[in-house]
């Protein structure tokens, strides 16, 4: 059984920065690069970033049907 990411964000670039969006209560800012499927997960907060128009967005759309 797989567990869904706590939050999923669609983004328009293959490189993203994540700091947990909690200000001082967040985590250190990390810079992440998408894999070939157009997705990357933050190692701190498990937020999932998906590239708009990428293969993972299409899978996400199919999954929600």
Helices and strands as residue ranges (DSSP letters): E 8-11, E 15-18, G 23-25, E 30-33, E 39-41, E 48-51, H 55-63
